[in-house]
Amino acid sequence: MPLVKRLIKLALTLLRVKHLPPYNFFKNKVRKKIFPDHICFEVTHRCTSDCVTCAAFFKRPDTSRRELSIKEIKKIIDEISSYRRKPYISITGGEPFLRSDILDILRYLEFRKVPYGIFTNATAITSGMIKRMKNLNPQRVQISLDGPKEIHDKIRRQPGAYAKTIETIKHIKQETKWKVLLVCVINVLNVRHLTEVAAIANQLGVDLRFEHVGFLTLKRLFQQKEITKHTLKITEASFVWDKNKEWLAMLDAGALYEEMLQIKKGKRKINIYFSPDLTKKKMEEYYSCSDEAVVSDTCYFPWFGAKINPYGDVFVCRGVYLPIGNILNNTLNALYNNKSSNNFRKHLKEKLLPACARCPWCASGDLCGAIL
């Protein structure tokens, strides 16, 4: 079967088919219930860092609400594990290792045989934790690295973050067989240091993914809020990339493209990915803050993905603040197929939202890999 999948993916690649609809897209069209293949589970919004580029800038910990308890999280995992096709769970935050019961959550995922990965900044992981987790088998551990020491700590607004992150990566490499992937979000502060990031990853012997920072122009932000308020009837509409236009205008897209070309040509023992992998023209349009720039003309996330926040709110979009209900009051299956979810999918079928055109997540490459 793996060979068949690889042959299909090769054929699709040759045909330049990157946005093949997931099977749920067709099931949903005939009013069949669907269930996500990928769940982004934010187990906490608490974090050790205060990153200038973080997509979570609008969702700092809500002290008026209680985080899901370990008992409630286990109940969610029980439901997820009951499906024949178990979804992949991405355990993230905030910083997930700030939860005192994070190891219990990971162990329960293993007990229920649910595939999972971890996204962390690695500053809250101790050597003792690594020893206690060495027998766990996450499919992938993603660790943030924003630049060399001074740049990383400046972006994180956390002195000593770089040293702690590198130390943790080395311990993980020594104690476990985990697949580690470094993630670097491109921004004004680190744009001239990406080659150094690639060199650090190569020295550590771990793969690396560069991600373009997501943001909206003021025009698209206004259009987005109008549609979500009047068409989708979302009164507290938010979008995670409401970024400062002048701050991004300092980024030289042409120089960035040339640096990426040099990184691609460099000899190394690791894999390096770009998300999304934009052409020079697309990159210049994107960072020039053009209202007409389009990096994504397709969105299938609401048909194969979901997000759960620390308080149990469920979402079918990673970017638009559109809660479809709370998992404490209903099952994930019921929420994923309720009226709010289906109305949102129906709207996307007719016309993408203004924010979708600039969404780096939905333009992040080959969706065939997520559905085959």
C-alpha positions in Angstrom: 0.0 0.0 0.0 2.8 2.6 0.8 4.2 2.0 -2.8 0.7 2.6 -4.3 0.4 5.8 -2.3 3.8 7.0 -3.4 3.0 6.3 -7.1 -0.3 8.2 -6.8 1.5 11.1 -5.2 4.1 11.0 -7.9 1.5 11.1 -10.6 -0.3 14.0 -8.9 2.9 15.9 -8.6 3.7 15.5 -12.2 0.2 16.7 -13.0 0.8 19.7 -10.6 -2.2 18.7 -8.6 -1.5 20.1 -5.1 -5.0 20.8 -3.8 -6.9 17.6 -4.2 -10.1 17.6 -2.1 -10.0 15.2 0.9 -12.5 12.3 0.8 -14.5 14.1 3.5 -15.2 16.9 1.0 -17.3 14.5 -1.1 -18.9 12.7 1.8 -20.1 16.0 3.2 -21.6 17.0 -0.1 -24.1 14.0 0.2 -24.9 14.9 3.8 -22.8 12.2 5.4 -21.2 12.8 8.7 -17.5 13.5 8.6 -14.7 13.4 11.2 -11.4 15.3 11.1 -8.1 13.6 10.1 -6.1 16.2 11.9 -6.8 17.9 15.2 -4.8 20.8 16.5 -5.2 20.5 20.3 -4.2 23.6 22.3 -3.9 22.2 25.8 -2.9 25.6 27.3 -2.6 29.2 26.3 0.1 29.8 28.9 3.6 30.3 27.5 7.1 30.9 28.5 7.7 33.3 25.6 6.0 36.4 24.3 6.9 36.2 20.6 6.6 39.2 18.4 5.3 37.0 15.5 3.1 34.6 17.5 -0.3 33.9 15.9 -1.6 33.6 19.5 -1.1 37.3 20.2 -4.9 37.8 20.4 -5.5 34.8 22.7 -3.5 35.2 25.8 -4.6 33.0 28.7 -8.2 33.8 29.7 -8.0 33.8 33.5 -11.8 34.0 33.7 -12.1 30.4 32.2 -10.8 27.1 33.4 -8.6 24.9 31.3 -9.8 21.4 30.5 -8.9 19.0 33.2 -7.0 15.7 32.6 -10.3 13.8 33.1 -12.0 15.9 30.4 -9.1 15.6 28.0 -9.1 11.8 28.5 -12.8 11.7 27.6 -12.0 13.6 24.4 -9.2 11.1 23.6 -11.6 8.3 24.2 -14.0 9.6 21.6 -11.2 10.2 19.1 -9.8 6.7 19.6 -13.2 5.1 19.0 -13.1 5.9 15.3 -11.7 3.4 12.9 -9.7 6.0 11.1 -8.0 7.7 14.1 -7.0 11.4 13.4 -3.5 12.8 14.0 -3.4 15.0 17.1 -1.0 17.9 17.3 -0.4 18.8 21.0 0.4 22.5 21.1 -0.3 25.7 23.1 0.9 28.1 24.3 3.6 26.0 25.7 2.1 22.5 26.3 4.9 21.5 28.8 3.6 24.2 31.2 0.8 21.8 32.1 1.8 19.7 35.1 -0.1 16.7 33.6 1.3 16.9 30.1 3.1 13.6 30.4 -0.2 11.9 31.5 -1.9 13.4 28.4 0.9 12.0 26.1 0.8 8.6 27.8 -3.0 8.4 27.4 -2.7 9.1 23.7 -0.3 6.2 23.5 -2.5 4.0 25.6 -5.4 4.7 23.2 -3.1 4.2 20.2 -3.9 7.7 18.8 -1.1 9.1 16.5 0.2 12.4 17.8 2.9 15.0 17.6 4.1 17.8 19.8 4.8 21.5 19.1 6.9 23.2 21.7 9.5 26.0 22.2 11.5 23.5 24.3 12.2 25.9 27.2 9.9 24.2 29.7 11.2 20.7 29.1 13.6 19.4 31.7 16.2 16.6 31.3 14.1 14.7 33.8 11.0 15.0 31.6 12.9 13.7 28.6 14.1 10.6 30.6 10.5 9.9 31.6 9.3 10.4 28.0 12.0 8.4 26.3 9.7 5.4 25.8 7.0 7.5 24.2 6.7 7.5 20.4 5.4 10.8 19.1 5.4 10.8 15.3 7.1 14.2 15.3 8.3 16.9 17.7 8.3 20.4 16.2 10.5 22.9 18.0 10.6 26.7 17.3 14.0 28.3 16.4 13.8 31.9 15.2 17.5 32.6 14.6 20.9 32.6 16.2 21.2 33.4 19.9 20.6 37.2 20.0 17.9 37.1 17.3 16.0 34.2 18.8 16.0 35.7 22.3 14.9 39.1 20.9 12.0 37.6 18.9 11.0 35.4 21.9 11.4 38.3 24.3 12.8 35.6 26.6 16.5 35.9 27.7 18.2 32.5 27.6 15.6 30.9 25.4 18.1 30.0 22.6 20.5 28.3 25.0 17.7 26.3 26.6 16.2 25.3 23.3 19.5 24.0 21.9 20.3 22.2 25.1 16.9 20.4 25.0 17.3 19.4 21.4 20.7 17.8 22.2 19.1 15.9 25.1 16.3 14.7 22.9 18.7 13.5 20.3 20.8 11.7 22.9 17.9 10.1 24.9 15.3 9.3 22.2 14.7 8.3 18.6 12.1 11.0 18.0 11.9 12.8 14.7 12.6 16.5 15.4 11.7 19.3 13.1 12.8 22.9 13.7 10.3 25.6 12.7 11.5 29.1 11.8 8.9 31.8 11.2 10.3 34.4 8.7 10.0 38.0 9.8 11.8 41.4 9.7 14.1 40.6 12.6 15.5 37.3 11.3 15.2 37.7 7.6 19.0 38.3 7.2 19.9 35.3 9.4 18.1 32.4 7.7 21.3 30.9 6.3 22.6 30.8 9.9 19.4 29.0 11.0 19.9 26.4 8.3 23.6 26.0 9.5 22.4 25.5 13.1 19.8 22.9 12.0 22.4 21.1 9.9 24.9 21.0 12.8 22.2 19.6 15.2 21.2 17.0 12.5 17.5 17.9 12.5 15.2 18.9 9.7 14.0 22.5 9.3 10.9 24.2 7.9 10.8 27.9 7.1 7.3 29.5 7.4 6.2 32.9 6.1 4.6 35.1 8.7 0.9 35.5 8.1 -0.7 38.9 8.1 -3.6 40.8 6.6 -3.6 44.2 4.8 -6.0 46.7 6.4 -8.4 46.4 3.4 -8.7 42.7 3.6 -8.9 42.8 7.4 -11.9 45.2 7.1 -13.5 43.0 4.4 -13.0 40.0 6.6 -14.7 41.5 9.6 -17.6 42.8 7.6 -18.3 39.3 6.1 -17.9 37.4 9.3 -20.2 39.9 11.1 -23.0 40.3 8.5 -22.8 37.0 6.5 -21.6 34.5 9.0 -23.2 36.3 11.9 -20.1 36.2 14.1 -20.2 39.2 16.4 -16.7 38.7 17.9 -14.9 38.0 14.7 -11.1 37.9 14.9 -8.4 36.9 12.6 -5.0 35.8 13.9 -2.9 37.8 11.5 -3.8 41.4 12.1 -0.2 42.6 11.7 1.4 46.1 11.4 1.7 47.0 7.7 4.7 49.4 8.2 6.6 46.7 10.3 6.3 44.2 7.4 7.1 46.8 4.7 10.7 46.8 5.9 11.2 43.2 4.7 13.1 43.0 1.4 11.2 40.2 -0.5 13.7 40.2 -3.3 16.6 39.6 -1.0 14.6 37.0 0.9 14.0 35.1 -2.3 17.7 35.1 -3.2 18.6 33.9 0.3 16.1 31.0 0.0 17.6 30.1 -3.3 21.1 29.9 -1.7 19.7 27.8 1.1 18.1 25.4 -1.4 21.4 25.0 -3.3 23.5 24.4 -0.2 24.9 21.0 0.6 23.7 19.5 3.9 22.6 16.3 5.5 19.1 17.4 6.5 15.8 18.3 4.8 14.7 21.9 4.5 11.1 22.9 3.7 9.5 26.2 2.8 5.9 26.9 3.8 4.5 28.0 1.4 7.2 27.7 -1.2 6.4 31.0 -3.1 7.7 32.1 -6.5 9.7 35.4 -6.5 6.7 37.3 -8.0 4.3 35.8 -5.3 6.7 36.7 -2.5 7.1 40.3 -3.7 3.4 40.7 -4.0 2.8 39.2 -0.5 5.4 41.3 1.4 4.6 44.5 -0.5 1.2 44.3 1.3 -0.7 44.3 -2.0 -4.4 43.9 -1.5 -4.5 41.8 -4.6 -1.9 39.2 -3.6 -3.2 35.7 -3.6 -1.1 32.9 -2.1 -4.0 30.4 -1.6 -7.0 29.9 -3.9 -8.2 26.7 -2.2 -9.2 25.8 1.3 -10.0 22.3 2.5 -9.0 22.5 6.2 -12.7 22.6 7.5 -13.2 19.2 5.8 -10.2 17.4 7.3 -9.0 19.6 10.2 -10.2 20.9 13.5 -8.9 22.9 16.4 -9.7 22.6 20.2 -8.6 25.3 22.5 -7.7 24.9 26.2 -11.3 25.7 27.3 -13.0 23.1 25.1 -14.1 25.5 22.2 -14.0 23.7 18.9 -13.1 25.4 15.5 -13.1 24.2 11.9 -10.7 27.0 10.8 -7.2 27.7 12.3 -7.3 31.4 11.4 -10.9 32.7 11.8 -12.2 32.9 15.3 -15.4 30.8 14.7 -16.2 28.6 17.6 -18.7 25.9 16.5 -19.5 24.9 20.1 -17.9 23.6 23.2 -16.8 20.0 23.7 -17.9 20.0 27.3 -21.5 20.3 26.1 -21.4 17.9 23.1 -19.2 15.4 21.3 -16.6 16.4 18.7 -18.5 14.3 16.1 -21.7 16.3 16.7 -20.0 19.6 16.7 -18.0 18.9 13.5 -21.3 18.2 11.7 -23.6 20.8 13.3 -25.3 23.7 11.5 -22.6 26.2 12.2 -19.8 24.0 10.8 -21.8 23.1 7.7 -22.8 26.7 7.0 -19.1 27.8 7.2 -18.2 25.0 4.7 -21.0 26.0 2.4 -19.8 29.6 2.4 -16.3 28.5 1.5 -17.6 26.4 -1.4 -19.3 29.4 -2.8 -16.5 31.9 -2.2 -13.4 32.0 -0.1 -13.2 34.6 2.7 -10.9 37.7 2.1 -8.4 36.3 4.6 -8.2 33.0 2.8 -6.2 34.5 -0.1 -3.4 35.4 2.2 -3.5 32.3 4.4 0.0 30.7 4.6 -1.5 27.6 6.2 -3.8 26.6 3.4 -1.1 27.5 0.8 1.5 25.5 2.6 2.0 23.0 -0.1 0.9 19.5 -1.1 -2.4 18.6 0.6 -2.2 15.2 -1.1 0.1 14.2 1.7 -2.6 14.8 4.3 -5.2 12.7 2.5 -3.5 9.7 0.9 
